[in-house]
Amino acid sequence: MTDKGTIMTSQGTSMNTAIYDEHFIEAAKAVYDSLDPERQLRVETLGRMHSAYIGTHRDRQLDMLFDSLIENVAATLFGTAAKRRAIFVVGESGSGKTTAIERQIAKRPQFAPRLTADGQWVRPLVIQEAGKPLTLKGLARGGLKALNFPVTYKQITEQEIFDLWKEQLKEQRVLYLWIDEMQHVLRGNTTKEIQNVADVLKSLVQIDGWPLHLILSGVPALAQFVHLAGDADGQLKGRSNLVELRPLSYPEDVKSIRKIVLKIVTKDAALIPVDLEGDEFIHRLIHACNGAFGLIIQLVRAACEHSLRTKATTVDVGSFAFAYSLGGCRPSQNIFTAEAWQTIVPDNALGELLARVSKQQDQKAEVAKLAKKKEK
């Protein structure tokens, strides 16, 4: 062992262990040690490639907003904290919301656990995922669970559990609360319940003597909740900032996507790109991933992984076609090889397979129906 969170391999390279359970690390190390040297080198490359952060222009806006959260807490020493204490980060599934937020958190020591003047370890930042459907009681119960506070009461009202949650946030000295998948508030709830949660969020940033700051992330429907459905009086809107991680598009984002592809292939995977710089290839890549930034990164890495496993030194369009096919699409639906690729709907990649399965099920049902008739 070297520094905390690092293990040295037999080849002298470092192995990151900081984010995984120690028992999992022991099991993973046993698997690593069982591999031959060539495969060990490959998994080291894969690990570094998948953990490398891909920055974009959108990070600049997030940088400013996360800096404002940090500085707004410190500003209370010299006056009053600003009322805008919530950040909403919205984007479609696969847009890279979680990775972008995790990056913002990881590079700021203010979010890390700290030792207080009275000798207690506290967590300035607590992370929870919103349950579904999201109700006031469910949100508070999830919040208490994230605080490692057991709720043993058999009978407790929504208001009582919410007050307990706020009390524990203050008692445990939580400065920042990140709630992920906040759009679950929109699933199956009444307008009144949605308004209740909006009121909860406003109340969280108004804890007496404890100006809590919120990070709330979810799909674009969350923006509708903030600005329309859940905040009729506009107070929540006035207390928050919102960032959309929009889908990438052609031709606006060709240059930035090309740069990212080359960076992953050449720097992270140490491979040679072949015919990956043309506008048509970048357009196919954007289309295949519905413009979702995170999915584009995943597909580029999957193509590189295919090349590494086949001991190739290059990554070409064929590498991407193979990686894309692993999603279950039929050859005729492969956006990287089909001539009429622009007519293919990526979300329907499994269409032919599912249609065949459905047909087989219908045939089985018909056979069973005929068999029952014969029995009668």
Helices and strands as residue ranges (DSSP letters): E 6-8, E 14-16, H 22-34, H 37-51, H 58-75, G 76-78, E 86-90, H 97-106, G 109-111, E 114-115, E 121-122, E 125-129, H 136-146, H 158-171, E 176-180, G 182-186, H 191-204, E 213-218, H 221-224, I 225-229, H 235-238, E 240-244, H 254-262, I 263-268, E 272-273, H 279-288, H 293-309, E 314-315, H 317-325, G 331-333, G 341-343, G 346-348, H 351-375
